[in-house]
């Protein structure tokens, strides 16, 4: 399937649209039905627990990324700034709250007039503290309970005592959530949800690992679109079923030597967040440059191998603390070294997202140390995931083209 610009779209995109469309329909129905409950969750929050307790689960970050893709964030951010949120804080937060205050949402296309009203908001600060600030705005607005897991950052070793500390916080959520659902927590349901999540993560890992093949059947831009179910539906059959379909298509592509990028010549690693408002422009740019972005930190961040249905609380604590974004610079470097080697990477692009230092790993010398260790060259791009005012397309395109020329000289 070609989009008319020579970019070959995955056929599974049809199934993806249906899977995501059905998810939003379930959310709408839950929001409209007095007997159902909606929980809002941060993107690497305790979603398995929420699905096990019969919530429909909504993710403000997914909504904010949709705002980014719709290119309307710059319209919404100043509205939130006027409420005292700095232009320097997370542009997911500022664009999402701004859209809410303006009573607009990209979910209108899915039949939702507004974001589904929460019955409870649940976060984990494993990714950043901003999710707590963000969710607190809505907890106050809707006058509903908010609760969270507090995870330390810059973690070198995920020790047993740390896992215990986080696991207890997971367990303490249960008696706080029960009055919201009016149902007793069922340990077997939780085990089953963790099992589904683990199996889905394993499939998502396989999907991303197909990019080790030369040429790669998938690139970063495809993965950014197809990661929707792993973010919002892990722990459900819907996501599991979807990734079986996607993986089968990618395996067929490998058999047929069909590439995501026509005439793949160079293979890059993307470090940092996507530039949502330039996703398709960038896909076309890299296709023209015969360059496949074969792997990324961002898309790999939703693989939770350590989940264990037989030990659901402790293993959730372990899985959600071992996450790349939680770890120390040394651990991050080792993870990146492994990725570079496994995916035969020629160069790295660091996206320095101005409103998310947590996801911009070129600010404390990691890029230099990694280069000294691996000799894999790198390029740093200033930008942002949602705030287009932080990004210069002209400068970035010139820098990327020059970088690819330099890679050509090294080959
Ligand atoms: S990790 Fe970054 S982009 Fe995500 S919510 Fe936190 S500050 Fe925003």
Boltz pocket constraint, residues with backbone or C-beta under 6 A from the ligand:
constraints:
  - pocket:
      binder: B
      contacts: [[A, 61], [A, 90], [A, 91], [A, 92], [A, 93], [A, 127], [A, 128], [A, 129], [A, 130], [A, 131], [A, 355], [A, 356], [A, 357], [A, 358], [A, 359]]
      max_distance: 6.0
